[in-house]
Amino acid sequence: MKDLTLIIPAKKEAESLPIFLKEIEKYECKKLIVLQKEDLETKKSIENIKNIEIYEQNNNGYGSALIEGINSVKTDYCCIINADGSMDPKYLEDMKKQCTNLDFVFGSRYQKPGGGSEDDDVVTSIGNFVFTLSGNILFNLKITDILFTYILGKTSSFKNLDLNNFDFRICVEIPIKAKFRKMNYICVPSFERERIGGKKKVNALKDGLLILSEIVKYFLKLKK
């Protein structure tokens, strides 16, 4: 998988990132850690780890980390995989194989059989169901987990999406824009593990409202 770059957004992940990097060191692909300049604790936690590249993002936010990471990738393929260890790297090789004739492969916690989550709660589960259903009805996405960003794809396809959301709205921006641009994608089962350490960065209410506004925005664009 030397033609693959793992884009690893890592905001305040000093506890989990070193452990996760140890887990993925066997994979012969590039590892790009994207973090904020002021996150000195996370940076210090990986200062002795070899064969990784650190990118200091210019703008804050999860979406910004993904956008800047994608734009700096030079390999043919790239994959978003979080630093907290919740996204299991055991799926990488199969996702890569399936992506040969596709633009994207979306990991899904709700694709059966095989999907699931140790990190989901009632609020996030209901929210994801509502947003996924909305995406499928409004845009005919045919996706089973709209908020999960365990996504492997062709780097050129990622860049052609022209992503612009600096926050968690990027979760829905990716599949909706892929649909608008008539790109080819599939969903595959992915079991989300309990995060290694640290805290969730998502605020269910605040980020949920932002994501809803993003879905409405694209629906209004579709109707023009």
VEXNU-472608 format. One record per residue: residue in one letter; residue number from 1; chain; x, z, y of N, C-alpha, C, CB in turn. Coordinates in steps of 0.02 Angstrom, whole numbers, plus 50000, padded with zeros to 5 digits. Glycine has a CB too. Example, Ala and Ser with C-alpha at 12.3 -4.5 7.8 and 13.67 -1.06 7.14 Angstrom:
<gumars>
<a; 1; A; <50660; 50390; 49716>; <50615; 50390; 49775>; <50660; 50390; 49835>; <50565; 50452; 49776>>;
<s; 2; A; <50642; 50354; 49888>; <50684; 50357; 49947>; <50645; 50394; 50002>; <50704; 50286; 49970>>;
</gumars>
This chain:
<gumars>
<m; 1; A; <50041; 50000; 49940>; <50000; 50000; 50000>; <50043; 50000; 50063>; <49953; 50061; 50000>>;
<k; 2; A; <50098; 49964; 50061>; <50143; 49963; 50118>; <50113; 49926; 50178>; <50208; 49931; 50099>>;
<d; 3; A; <50059; 49889; 50167>; <50026; 49854; 50222>; <49968; 49894; 50251>; <50002; 49785; 50199>>;
<l; 4; A; <49969; 49960; 50237>; <49916; 50005; 50260>; <49944; 50060; 50304>; <49879; 50035; 50200>>;
<t; 5; A; <49910; 50074; 50359>; <49927; 50131; 50402>; <49869; 50181; 50401>; <49941; 50108; 50475>>;
<l; 6; A; <49885; 50244; 50389>; <49835; 50297; 50394>; <49836; 50324; 50465>; <49849; 50354; 50343>>;
<i; 7; A; <49779; 50318; 50498>; <49771; 50345; 50566>; <49743; 50416; 50558>; <49724; 50300; 50611>>;
<i; 8; A; <49783; 50466; 50577>; <49765; 50535; 50564>; <49756; 50573; 50630>; <49820; 50570; 50520>>;
<p; 9; A; <49695; 50576; 50656>; <49683; 50614; 50718>; <49692; 50688; 50703>; <49612; 50600; 50746>>;
<a; 10; A; <49729; 50723; 50745>; <49747; 50793; 50729>; <49745; 50837; 50792>; <49817; 50796; 50697>>;
<k; 11; A; <49686; 50859; 50809>; <49678; 50904; 50866>; <49678; 50976; 50842>; <49613; 50888; 50906>>;
<k; 12; A; <49729; 51013; 50861>; <49735; 51084; 50843>; <49729; 51094; 50768>; <49682; 51126; 50880>>;
<e; 13; A; <49771; 51058; 50731>; <49769; 51060; 50658>; <49836; 51085; 50629>; <49752; 50991; 50629>>;
<a; 14; A; <49866; 51134; 50663>; <49931; 51160; 50640>; <49927; 51191; 50571>; <49957; 51211; 50690>>;
<e; 15; A; <49869; 51218; 50555>; <49861; 51251; 50490>; <49852; 51201; 50434>; <49801; 51298; 50492>>;
<s; 16; A; <49813; 51149; 50446>; <49795; 51102; 50392>; <49841; 51042; 50386>; <49725; 51079; 50402>>;
<l; 17; A; <49866; 51016; 50442>; <49903; 50953; 50441>; <49965; 50954; 50396>; <49923; 50935; 50510>>;
<p; 18; A; <50008; 51004; 50399>; <50067; 51004; 50354>; <50048; 51001; 50280>; <50110; 51065; 50366>>;
<i; 19; A; <49994; 51036; 50262>; <49972; 51037; 50192>; <49945; 50968; 50173>; <49917; 51091; 50181>>;
<f; 20; A; <49906; 50938; 50218>; <49878; 50872; 50204>; <49933; 50819; 50199>; <49827; 50853; 50258>>;
<l; 21; A; <49983; 50822; 50242>; <50037; 50774; 50240>; <50077; 50781; 50175>; <50084; 50783; 50300>>;
<k; 22; A; <50084; 50841; 50150>; <50117; 50852; 50086>; <50078; 50818; 50031>; <50125; 50928; 50071>>;
<e; 23; A; <50012; 50821; 50035>; <49969; 50791; 49984>; <49976; 50715; 49982>; <49896; 50811; 49995>>;
<i; 24; A; <49984; 50685; 50041>; <49984; 50611; 50043>; <50054; 50581; 50045>; <49946; 50588; 50104>>;
<e; 25; A; <50105; 50622; 50036>; <50173; 50595; 50040>; <50188; 50545; 49985>; <50223; 50651; 50038>>;
<k; 26; A; <50150; 50547; 49930>; <50162; 50501; 49874>; <50137; 50431; 49889>; <50128; 50528; 49811>>;
<y; 27; A; <50095; 50423; 49939>; <50067; 50357; 49954>; <50116; 50318; 49997>; <49999; 50364; 49990>>;
<e; 28; A; <50134; 50258; 49974>; <50181; 50216; 50010>; <50146; 50177; 50065>; <50217; 50169; 49962>>;
<c; 29; A; <50126; 50213; 50116>; <50095; 50181; 50174>; <50120; 50218; 50236>; <50017; 50182; 50169>>;
<k; 30; A; <50107; 50190; 50293>; <50128; 50222; 50356>; <50079; 50277; 50373>; <50133; 50169; 50413>>;
<k; 31; A; <50105; 50332; 50399>; <50063; 50388; 50421>; <50071; 50398; 50496>; <50081; 50453; 50382>>;
<l; 32; A; <50017; 50384; 50532>; <50019; 50388; 50605>; <49978; 50449; 50627>; <49991; 50323; 50638>>;
<i; 33; A; <50011; 50500; 50652>; <49979; 50560; 50676>; <49962; 50552; 50750>; <50023; 50624; 50664>>;
<v; 34; A; <49899; 50558; 50767>; <49878; 50551; 50837>; <49856; 50619; 50863>; <49820; 50498; 50844>>;
<l; 35; A; <49891; 50643; 50915>; <49874; 50708; 50943>; <49883; 50709; 51018>; <49916; 50763; 50911>>;
<q; 36; A; <49858; 50762; 51049>; <49864; 50769; 51121>; <49933; 50795; 51140>; <49810; 50815; 51148>>;
<k; 37; A; <49958; 50773; 51198>; <50026; 50792; 51219>; <50035; 50867; 51223>; <50041; 50761; 51286>>;
<e; 38; A; <49982; 50902; 51245>; <49987; 50974; 51255>; <49978; 51014; 51190>; <49936; 50997; 51305>>;
<d; 39; A; <49965; 50981; 51135>; <49954; 51015; 51071>; <50021; 51029; 51038>; <49908; 50974; 51024>>;
<l; 40; A; <50059; 51073; 51069>; <50127; 51087; 51046>; <50129; 51123; 50979>; <50163; 51129; 51098>>;
<e; 41; A; <50078; 51163; 50965>; <50076; 51200; 50902>; <50071; 51153; 50842>; <50018; 51249; 50902>>;
<t; 42; A; <50026; 51103; 50847>; <50019; 51055; 50792>; <50083; 51014; 50785>; <49959; 51008; 50805>>;
<k; 43; A; <50111; 50994; 50842>; <50172; 50954; 50840>; <50230; 50994; 50807>; <50192; 50932; 50911>>;
<k; 44; A; <50235; 51057; 50824>; <50288; 51099; 50795>; <50279; 51108; 50720>; <50290; 51167; 50830>>;
<s; 45; A; <50217; 51110; 50698>; <50203; 51122; 50627>; <50227; 51066; 50582>; <50128; 51133; 50616>>;
<i; 46; A; <50239; 51006; 50611>; <50260; 50949; 50570>; <50328; 50922; 50590>; <50208; 50894; 50574>>;
<e; 47; A; <50365; 50960; 50629>; <50428; 50935; 50656>; <50481; 50922; 50602>; <50456; 50984; 50706>>;
<n; 48; A; <50475; 50953; 50544>; <50524; 50943; 50490>; <50499; 50895; 50436>; <50541; 51009; 50459>>;
<i; 49; A; <50441; 50866; 50446>; <50413; 50820; 50397>; <50438; 50749; 50411>; <50336; 50822; 50398>>;
<k; 50; A; <50461; 50716; 50359>; <50490; 50649; 50367>; <50439; 50594; 50353>; <50551; 50641; 50320>>;
<n; 51; A; <50457; 50534; 50372>; <50418; 50474; 50358>; <50348; 50475; 50388>; <50413; 50464; 50284>>;
<i; 52; A; <50344; 50504; 50447>; <50281; 50501; 50485>; <50296; 50478; 50556>; <50246; 50571; 50485>>;
<e; 53; A; <50245; 50453; 50589>; <50252; 50433; 50659>; <50202; 50473; 50700>; <50241; 50356; 50668>>;
<i; 54; A; <50224; 50499; 50756>; <50180; 50538; 50800>; <50164; 50497; 50863>; <50213; 50606; 50819>>;
<y; 55; A; <50100; 50492; 50876>; <50078; 50457; 50937>; <50041; 50507; 50982>; <50031; 50396; 50919>>;
<e; 56; A; <50064; 50514; 51043>; <50032; 50558; 51091>; <49980; 50519; 51131>; <50084; 50591; 51139>>;
<q; 57; A; <49917; 50538; 51121>; <49864; 50499; 51153>; <49863; 50509; 51228>; <49797; 50517; 51123>>;
<n; 58; A; <49844; 50457; 51264>; <49841; 50459; 51337>; <49777; 50490; 51363>; <49848; 50390; 51365>>;
<n; 59; A; <49723; 50483; 51326>; <49658; 50512; 51345>; <49635; 50560; 51291>; <49605; 50456; 51356>>;
<n; 60; A; <49600; 50612; 51311>; <49576; 50661; 51263>; <49513; 50637; 51228>; <49563; 50728; 51298>>;
<g; 61; A; <49499; 50666; 51170>; <49438; 50651; 51134>; <49451; 50618; 51067>; <49394; 50606; 51175>>;
<y; 62; A; <49405; 50629; 51020>; <49411; 50601; 50952>; <49411; 50525; 50954>; <49355; 50627; 50907>>;
<g; 63; A; <49365; 50497; 50992>; <49361; 50424; 50997>; <49425; 50394; 51026>; <49302; 50403; 51040>>;
<s; 64; A; <49451; 50428; 51077>; <49514; 50405; 51107>; <49571; 50405; 51057>; <49532; 50448; 51167>>;
<a; 65; A; <49574; 50457; 51015>; <49626; 50460; 50964>; <49621; 50401; 50917>; <49621; 50526; 50924>>;
<l; 66; A; <49560; 50383; 50897>; <49551; 50326; 50851>; <49568; 50260; 50885>; <49479; 50325; 50825>>;
<i; 67; A; <49544; 50251; 50946>; <49555; 50188; 50982>; <49630; 50177; 50994>; <49518; 50188; 51049>>;
<e; 68; A; <49664; 50228; 51019>; <49735; 50220; 51033>; <49775; 50213; 50969>; <49761; 50280; 51074>>;
<g; 69; A; <49753; 50248; 50917>; <49787; 50240; 50852>; <49779; 50170; 50825>; <49759; 50290; 50802>>;
<i; 70; A; <49718; 50144; 50826>; <49704; 50076; 50802>; <49745; 50025; 50841>; <49630; 50059; 50807>>;
<n; 71; A; <49747; 50032; 50906>; <49783; 49983; 50948>; <49858; 49984; 50938>; <49768; 49996; 51020>>;
<s; 72; A; <49884; 50037; 50908>; <49957; 50041; 50897>; <49977; 50021; 50826>; <49981; 50112; 50911>>;
<v; 73; A; <49927; 50009; 50783>; <49942; 49991; 50713>; <49970; 49920; 50709>; <49878; 49996; 50670>>;
<k; 74; A; <50020; 49911; 50666>; <50052; 49845; 50657>; <50043; 49818; 50587>; <50126; 49850; 50674>>;
<t; 75; A; <50017; 49858; 50541>; <50005; 49834; 50472>; <49939; 49797; 50468>; <50006; 49894; 50423>>;
<d; 76; A; <49929; 49761; 50413>; <49869; 49721; 50405>; <49806; 49763; 50397>; <49876; 49676; 50345>>;
<y; 77; A; <49813; 49822; 50368>; <49756; 49866; 50356>; <49769; 49934; 50386>; <49742; 49872; 50280>>;
<c; 78; A; <49715; 49969; 50403>; <49721; 50038; 50425>; <49660; 50078; 50402>; <49729; 50041; 50503>>;
<c; 79; A; <49669; 50143; 50400>; <49615; 50187; 50376>; <49613; 50251; 50418>; <49624; 50203; 50301>>;
<i; 80; A; <49554; 50269; 50440>; <49545; 50332; 50476>; <49536; 50387; 50424>; <49482; 50329; 50524>>;
<i; 81; A; <49578; 50439; 50429>; <49573; 50495; 50381>; <49593; 50558; 50418>; <49618; 50483; 50318>>;
<n; 82; A; <49549; 50607; 50420>; <49559; 50665; 50463>; <49613; 50713; 50438>; <49495; 50702; 50470>>;
<a; 83; A; <49643; 50749; 50484>; <49699; 50793; 50469>; <49677; 50858; 50435>; <49735; 50810; 50532>>;
<d; 84; A; <49612; 50873; 50434>; <49590; 50936; 50406>; <49585; 50937; 50330>; <49523; 50954; 50435>>;
<g; 85; A; <49599; 50880; 50298>; <49599; 50878; 50225>; <49531; 50868; 50193>; <49628; 50940; 50198>>;
<s; 86; A; <49479; 50860; 50234>; <49411; 50852; 50207>; <49401; 50784; 50175>; <49359; 50863; 50261>>;
<m; 87; A; <49437; 50734; 50199>; <49431; 50666; 50171>; <49483; 50658; 50115>; <49441; 50612; 50226>>;
<d; 88; A; <49460; 50650; 50054>; <49504; 50650; 49996>; <49542; 50584; 49990>; <49463; 50663; 49932>>;
<p; 89; A; <49609; 50587; 49991>; <49649; 50525; 49988>; <49647; 50490; 49920>; <49720; 50541; 50004>>;
<k; 90; A; <49616; 50522; 49870>; <49613; 50490; 49804>; <49573; 50425; 49805>; <49584; 50538; 49753>>;
<y; 91; A; <49533; 50415; 49857>; <49492; 50355; 49862>; <49529; 50296; 49894>; <49429; 50370; 49901>>;
<l; 92; A; <49587; 50308; 49922>; <49621; 50258; 49963>; <49636; 50193; 49925>; <49685; 50286; 49990>>;
<e; 93; A; <49664; 50199; 49866>; <49684; 50139; 49829>; <49624; 50095; 49812>; <49721; 50158; 49766>>;
<d; 94; A; <49569; 50127; 49791>; <49510; 50088; 49774>; <49478; 50058; 49836>; <49459; 50132; 49737>>;
<m; 95; A; <49476; 50095; 49890>; <49449; 50068; 49953>; <49489; 50008; 49977>; <49448; 50122; 50007>>;
<k; 96; A; <49555; 50013; 49969>; <49599; 49959; 49989>; <49586; 49896; 49947>; <49673; 49980; 49983>>;
<k; 97; A; <49579; 49905; 49882>; <49566; 49847; 49838>; <49500; 49814; 49856>; <49564; 49870; 49764>>;
<q; 98; A; <49449; 49854; 49870>; <49383; 49826; 49886>; <49380; 49792; 49954>; <49331; 49880; 49882>>;
<c; 99; A; <49428; 49809; 49996>; <49427; 49782; 50064>; <49458; 49712; 50069>; <49463; 49829; 50110>>;
<t; 100; A; <49486; 49687; 50015>; <49522; 49623; 50016>; <49480; 49567; 50046>; <49543; 49603; 49946>>;
<n; 101; A; <49417; 49563; 50027>; <49373; 49510; 50051>; <49320; 49536; 50100>; <49339; 49476; 49993>>;
<l; 102; A; <49334; 49594; 50129>; <49287; 49625; 50175>; <49322; 49643; 50240>; <49254; 49687; 50144>>;
<d; 103; A; <49283; 49660; 50291>; <49312; 49686; 50353>; <49322; 49761; 50348>; <49267; 49668; 50413>>;
<f; 104; A; <49271; 49796; 50320>; <49275; 49869; 50317>; <49246; 49895; 50251>; <49237; 49900; 50376>>;
<v; 105; A; <49273; 49953; 50231>; <49243; 49992; 50177>; <49229; 50062; 50206>; <49290; 49995; 50113>>;
<f; 106; A; <49166; 50082; 50206>; <49146; 50146; 50233>; <49139; 50197; 50177>; <49080; 50140; 50272>>;
<g; 107; A; <49175; 50253; 50182>; <49164; 50307; 50136>; <49098; 50341; 50153>; <49222; 50358; 50139>>;
<s; 108; A; <49061; 50362; 50102>; <48995; 50392; 50113>; <48985; 50454; 50071>; <48940; 50341; 50098>>;
<r; 109; A; <48965; 50508; 50105>; <48950; 50571; 50070>; <48882; 50568; 50034>; <48951; 50629; 50119>>;
<y; 110; A; <48842; 50519; 50052>; <48773; 50517; 50026>; <48762; 50458; 49979>; <48724; 50513; 50082>>;
<q; 111; A; <48815; 50421; 49964>; <48810; 50366; 49916>; <48814; 50395; 49846>; <48867; 50312; 49928>>;
<k; 112; A; <48767; 50377; 49804>; <48765; 50404; 49736>; <48778; 50348; 49685>; <48697; 50437; 49722>>;
<p; 113; A; <48809; 50366; 49628>; <48836; 50432; 49612>; <48906; 50442; 49642>; <48839; 50442; 49537>>;
<g; 114; A; <48926; 50504; 49651>; <48994; 50519; 49671>; <49002; 50549; 49740>; <49034; 50458; 49667>>;
<g; 115; A; <48954; 50535; 49785>; <48959; 50563; 49852>; <48937; 50635; 49854>; <48917; 50522; 49900>>;
<g; 116; A; <48957; 50671; 49906>; <48938; 50741; 49913>; <48980; 50773; 49967>; <48946; 50778; 49846>>;
<s; 117; A; <48967; 50837; 49980>; <49004; 50871; 50033>; <49006; 50947; 50021>; <48974; 50857; 50101>>;
<e; 118; A; <49064; 50975; 50032>; <49072; 51048; 50032>; <49070; 51075; 50104>; <49137; 51068; 49997>>;
<d; 119; A; <49066; 51030; 50153>; <49072; 51049; 50223>; <49006; 51042; 50261>; <49125; 51008; 50256>>;
<d; 120; A; <48959; 51005; 50232>; <48895; 50991; 50265>; <48852; 51055; 50267>; <48858; 50935; 50229>>;
<d; 121; A; <48813; 51063; 50320>; <48763; 51116; 50322>; <48695; 51085; 50336>; <48780; 51170; 50376>>;
<v; 122; A; <48643; 51125; 50341>; <48575; 51099; 50349>; <48569; 51058; 50413>; <48525; 51157; 50350>>;
<v; 123; A; <48596; 51084; 50467>; <48590; 51049; 50532>; <48625; 50981; 50531>; <48620; 51093; 50588>>;
<t; 124; A; <48687; 50980; 50507>; <48724; 50916; 50507>; <48695; 50868; 50456>; <48798; 50929; 50491>>;
<s; 125; A; <48669; 50894; 50401>; <48639; 50851; 50350>; <48576; 50817; 50377>; <48623; 50891; 50287>>;
<i; 126; A; <48533; 50856; 50410>; <48472; 50827; 50438>; <48489; 50778; 50494>; <48426; 50883; 50465>>;
<g; 127; A; <48536; 50798; 50537>; <48556; 50753; 50591>; <48583; 50687; 50566>; <48609; 50787; 50634>>;
<n; 128; A; <48625; 50690; 50515>; <48653; 50629; 50487>; <48599; 50585; 50456>; <48707; 50645; 50435>>;
<f; 129; A; <48551; 50617; 50422>; <48495; 50580; 50391>; <48456; 50542; 50445>; <48449; 50628; 50352>>;
<v; 130; A; <48440; 50577; 50500>; <48401; 50546; 50553>; <48439; 50489; 50586>; <48383; 50599; 50606>>;
<f; 131; A; <48503; 50500; 50601>; <48543; 50448; 50634>; <48555; 50388; 50588>; <48610; 50476; 50658>>;
<t; 132; A; <48567; 50402; 50525>; <48578; 50348; 50477>; <48514; 50307; 50468>; <48600; 50376; 50409>>;
<l; 133; A; <48457; 50341; 50462>; <48393; 50306; 50455>; <48379; 50264; 50518>; <48337; 50357; 50444>>;
<s; 134; A; <48394; 50292; 50576>; <48383; 50256; 50639>; <48426; 50193; 50641>; <48399; 50300; 50699>>;
<g; 135; A; <48488; 50199; 50621>; <48533; 50141; 50620>; <48510; 50087; 50573>; <48603; 50163; 50602>>;
<n; 136; A; <48485; 50108; 50515>; <48462; 50059; 50466>; <48397; 50025; 50488>; <48451; 50093; 50399>>;
<i; 137; A; <48353; 50062; 50520>; <48289; 50033; 50542>; <48300; 49989; 50604>; <48239; 50089; 50558>>;
<l; 138; A; <48336; 50015; 50653>; <48344; 49979; 50717>; <48391; 49920; 50713>; <48367; 50027; 50770>>;
<f; 139; A; <48444; 49927; 50672>; <48496; 49876; 50671>; <48506; 49843; 50603>; <48561; 49906; 50695>>;
<n; 140; A; <48467; 49866; 50553>; <48474; 49840; 50485>; <48546; 49848; 50459>; <48454; 49765; 50483>>;
<l; 141; A; <48574; 49906; 50469>; <48644; 49918; 50451>; <48657; 49918; 50376>; <48666; 49983; 50480>>;
<k; 142; A; <48610; 49944; 50338>; <48621; 49952; 50265>; <48682; 49997; 50252>; <48631; 49884; 50231>>;
<i; 143; A; <48680; 50056; 50284>; <48734; 50104; 50278>; <48704; 50171; 50256>; <48773; 50112; 50346>>;
<t; 144; A; <48742; 50212; 50222>; <48715; 50274; 50195>; <48743; 50337; 50229>; <48728; 50278; 50122>>;
<d; 145; A; <48791; 50330; 50273>; <48822; 50389; 50305>; <48852; 50368; 50371>; <48876; 50421; 50258>>;
<i; 146; A; <48811; 50364; 50423>; <48832; 50334; 50486>; <48883; 50376; 50525>; <48773; 50322; 50529>>;
<l; 147; A; <48886; 50442; 50510>; <48930; 50486; 50550>; <48997; 50500; 50517>; <48894; 50550; 50562>>;
<f; 148; A; <49008; 50476; 50457>; <49071; 50490; 50421>; <49121; 50435; 50438>; <49059; 50494; 50343>>;
<t; 149; A; <49178; 50454; 50465>; <49226; 50404; 50488>; <49284; 50394; 50440>; <49253; 50424; 50555>>;
<y; 150; A; <49272; 50406; 50376>; <49322; 50388; 50325>; <49314; 50313; 50313>; <49314; 50430; 50258>>;
<i; 151; A; <49348; 50273; 50353>; <49338; 50200; 50354>; <49405; 50165; 50346>; <49304; 50179; 50420>>;
<l; 152; A; <49409; 50120; 50297>; <49467; 50078; 50287>; <49448; 50006; 50303>; <49496; 50085; 50214>>;
<g; 153; A; <49490; 49972; 50339>; <49473; 49903; 50356>; <49533; 49862; 50378>; <49422; 49903; 50411>>;
<k; 154; A; <49521; 49799; 50388>; <49573; 49755; 50415>; <49587; 49776; 50487>; <49551; 49680; 50411>>;
<t; 155; A; <49650; 49781; 50505>; <49668; 49802; 50572>; <49640; 49754; 50624>; <49744; 49807; 50579>>;
<s; 156; A; <49643; 49689; 50609>; <49616; 49640; 50656>; <49542; 49650; 50668>; <49630; 49569; 50631>>;
<s; 157; A; <49505; 49670; 50616>; <49433; 49682; 50623>; <49420; 49744; 50666>; <49400; 49690; 50554>>;
<f; 158; A; <49458; 49796; 50654>; <49452; 49856; 50696>; <49464; 49838; 50770>; <49502; 49910; 50673>>;
<k; 159; A; <49517; 49800; 50783>; <49533; 49783; 50852>; <49480; 49738; 50883>; <49601; 49750; 50855>>;
<n; 160; A; <49450; 49695; 50843>; <49398; 49650; 50869>; <49333; 49685; 50886>; <49384; 49596; 50818>>;
<l; 161; A; <49326; 49748; 50866>; <49266; 49786; 50884>; <49266; 49804; 50958>; <49261; 49848; 50841>>;
<d; 162; A; <49325; 49805; 50989>; <49331; 49823; 51060>; <49297; 49890; 51073>; <49300; 49768; 51105>>;
<l; 163; A; <49319; 49941; 51038>; <49290; 50008; 51043>; <49305; 50040; 51110>; <49316; 50052; 50986>>;
<n; 164; A; <49257; 50079; 51136>; <49269; 50109; 51202>; <49244; 50180; 51211>; <49237; 50066; 51253>>;
<n; 165; A; <49216; 50211; 51158>; <49193; 50280; 51164>; <49249; 50329; 51149>; <49134; 50293; 51117>>;
<f; 166; A; <49263; 50374; 51197>; <49317; 50422; 51189>; <49296; 50485; 51151>; <49343; 50442; 51257>>;
<d; 167; A; <49233; 50492; 51135>; <49209; 50552; 51101>; <49179; 50534; 51033>; <49157; 50589; 51144>>;
<f; 168; A; <49136; 50578; 51006>; <49110; 50567; 50938>; <49058; 50511; 50934>; <49079; 50631; 50914>>;
<r; 169; A; <49039; 50482; 50990>; <48994; 50424; 50988>; <49026; 50365; 50952>; <48975; 50404; 51059>>;
<i; 170; A; <49092; 50367; 50945>; <49126; 50313; 50911>; <49104; 50308; 50838>; <49202; 50323; 50914>>;
<c; 171; A; <49077; 50363; 50810>; <49053; 50363; 50740>; <49000; 50309; 50729>; <49025; 50431; 50721>>;
<v; 172; A; <48954; 50303; 50778>; <48900; 50253; 50771>; <48920; 50186; 50803>; <48836; 50279; 50802>>;
<e; 173; A; <48966; 50189; 50851>; <48989; 50127; 50883>; <49021; 50080; 50833>; <49038; 50143; 50940>>;
<i; 174; A; <49060; 50106; 50786>; <49095; 50064; 50737>; <49047; 50024; 50694>; <49140; 50107; 50693>>;
<p; 175; A; <49000; 50056; 50657>; <48956; 50016; 50615>; <48908; 49971; 50653>; <48916; 50061; 50570>>;
<i; 176; A; <48884; 49993; 50711>; <48837; 49952; 50749>; <48872; 49889; 50775>; <48808; 49992; 50808>>;
<k; 177; A; <48932; 49897; 50802>; <48968; 49839; 50827>; <48989; 49793; 50769>; <49030; 49861; 50866>>;
<a; 178; A; <49006; 49822; 50712>; <49022; 49780; 50653>; <48963; 49737; 50635>; <49044; 49825; 50593>>;
<k; 179; A; <48903; 49765; 50638>; <48842; 49728; 50623>; <48830; 49674; 50676>; <48782; 49775; 50619>>;
<f; 180; A; <48838; 49691; 50739>; <48827; 49643; 50793>; <48875; 49583; 50787>; <48836; 49676; 50861>>;
<r; 181; A; <48936; 49597; 50763>; <48986; 49544; 50758>; <48985; 49509; 50689>; <49056; 49573; 50771>>;
<k; 182; A; <48934; 49525; 50650>; <48922; 49494; 50585>; <48982; 49502; 50538>; <48907; 49420; 50594>>;
<m; 183; A; <49013; 49561; 50541>; <49068; 49576; 50496>; <49042; 49599; 50428>; <49114; 49630; 50527>>;
<n; 184; A; <49083; 49593; 50378>; <49063; 49611; 50309>; <49089; 49680; 50292>; <49089; 49558; 50259>>;
<y; 185; A; <49044; 49722; 50265>; <49065; 49790; 50247>; <49022; 49816; 50190>; <49059; 49837; 50308>>;
<i; 186; A; <49047; 49867; 50156>; <49010; 49902; 50104>; <49020; 49977; 50113>; <49032; 49878; 50034>>;
<c; 187; A; <48976; 50016; 50081>; <48984; 50088; 50077>; <49004; 50107; 50006>; <48919; 50125; 50099>>;
<v; 188; A; <49049; 50154; 49999>; <49069; 50178; 49933>; <49065; 50254; 49932>; <49142; 50154; 49915>>;
<p; 189; A; <49050; 50284; 49874>; <49043; 50357; 49870>; <49109; 50392; 49888>; <49021; 50378; 49800>>;
<s; 190; A; <49103; 50447; 49924>; <49162; 50486; 49942>; <49141; 50559; 49947>; <49193; 50462; 50009>>;
<f; 191; A; <49175; 50602; 49910>; <49158; 50673; 49912>; <49199; 50708; 49966>; <49170; 50707; 49842>>;
<e; 192; A; <49165; 50739; 50013>; <49198; 50774; 50068>; <49215; 50845; 50046>; <49153; 50776; 50131>>;
<r; 193; A; <49280; 50860; 50048>; <49302; 50926; 50028>; <49296; 50976; 50086>; <49375; 50923; 50005>>;
<e; 194; A; <49300; 51040; 50069>; <49302; 51092; 50121>; <49367; 51084; 50159>; <49296; 51163; 50089>>;
<r; 195; A; <49364; 51090; 50225>; <49424; 51081; 50265>; <49476; 51135; 50247>; <49408; 51083; 50340>>;
<i; 196; A; <49539; 51117; 50253>; <49594; 51163; 50234>; <49595; 51224; 50279>; <49661; 51127; 50237>>;
<g; 197; A; <49589; 51214; 50344>; <49592; 51269; 50391>; <49569; 51246; 50460>; <49662; 51297; 50396>>;
<g; 198; A; <49572; 51292; 50508>; <49551; 51275; 50575>; <49475; 51272; 50582>; <49580; 51209; 50596>>;
<k; 199; A; <49452; 51248; 50639>; <49381; 51247; 50654>; <49355; 51176; 50663>; <49366; 51288; 50715>>;
<k; 200; A; <49291; 51166; 50650>; <49259; 51102; 50664>; <49263; 51088; 50738>; <49186; 51102; 50640>>;
<k; 201; A; <49272; 51024; 50755>; <49275; 51005; 50825>; <49208; 50979; 50850>; <49328; 50951; 50835>>;
<v; 202; A; <49160; 50971; 50804>; <49095; 50942; 50823>; <49048; 50997; 50846>; <49065; 50904; 50763>>;
<n; 203; A; <49014; 50986; 50903>; <48960; 51028; 50926>; <48895; 50993; 50908>; <48965; 51043; 51004>>;
<a; 204; A; <48859; 51020; 50860>; <48802; 50984; 50831>; <48751; 50962; 50883>; <48767; 51029; 50780>>;
<l; 205; A; <48733; 51006; 50930>; <48682; 50989; 50980>; <48709; 50940; 51032>; <48657; 51052; 51015>>;
<k; 206; A; <48765; 50958; 51063>; <48794; 50917; 51116>; <48812; 50847; 51090>; <48856; 50951; 51146>>;
<d; 207; A; <48850; 50845; 51036>; <48872; 50781; 51009>; <48814; 50742; 50979>; <48927; 50791; 50957>>;
<g; 208; A; <48765; 50778; 50953>; <48705; 50744; 50927>; <48668; 50707; 50981>; <48660; 50794; 50893>>;
<l; 209; A; <48662; 50737; 51039>; <48628; 50705; 51095>; <48667; 50644; 51120>; <48617; 50755; 51153>>;
<l; 210; A; <48733; 50651; 51120>; <48775; 50594; 51140>; <48768; 50536; 51092>; <48849; 50616; 51144>>;
<i; 211; A; <48767; 50551; 51028>; <48760; 50499; 50977>; <48691; 50466; 50982>; <48769; 50529; 50906>>;
<l; 212; A; <48640; 50506; 50994>; <48572; 50478; 51003>; <48571; 50430; 51063>; <48521; 50534; 51013>>;
<s; 213; A; <48603; 50450; 51117>; <48604; 50407; 51177>; <48640; 50341; 51163>; <48638; 50443; 51235>>;
<e; 214; A; <48691; 50343; 51119>; <48728; 50283; 51102>; <48684; 50236; 51061>; <48792; 50301; 51063>>;
<i; 215; A; <48646; 50263; 51015>; <48601; 50222; 50974>; <48549; 50189; 51018>; <48567; 50265; 50919>>;
<v; 216; A; <48520; 50228; 51064>; <48469; 50201; 51110>; <48499; 50146; 51153>; <48440; 50257; 51155>>;
<k; 217; A; <48560; 50157; 51177>; <48594; 50107; 51219>; <48600; 50039; 51184>; <48663; 50131; 51240>>;
<y; 218; A; <48622; 50041; 51122>; <48631; 49978; 51085>; <48564; 49947; 51066>; <48672; 49990; 51022>>;
<f; 219; A; <48513; 49989; 51055>; <48447; 49961; 51040>; <48419; 49925; 51101>; <48398; 50018; 51018>>;
<l; 220; A; <48429; 49953; 51160>; <48405; 49920; 51222>; <48443; 49855; 51234>; <48414; 49967; 51282>>;
<k; 221; A; <48507; 49854; 51217>; <48546; 49793; 51223>; <48519; 49739; 51177>; <48620; 49806; 51207>>;
<l; 222; A; <48499; 49760; 51117>; <48473; 49714; 51067>; <48408; 49682; 51090>; <48462; 49750; 51000>>;
<k; 223; A; <48369; 49720; 51129>; <48304; 49697; 51151>; <48306; 49651; 51213>; <48260; 49756; 51166>>;
<k; 224; A; <48364; 49648; 51245>; <48369; 49607; 51306>; <48371; 49532; 51288>; <48433; 49625; 51345>>;
</gumars>
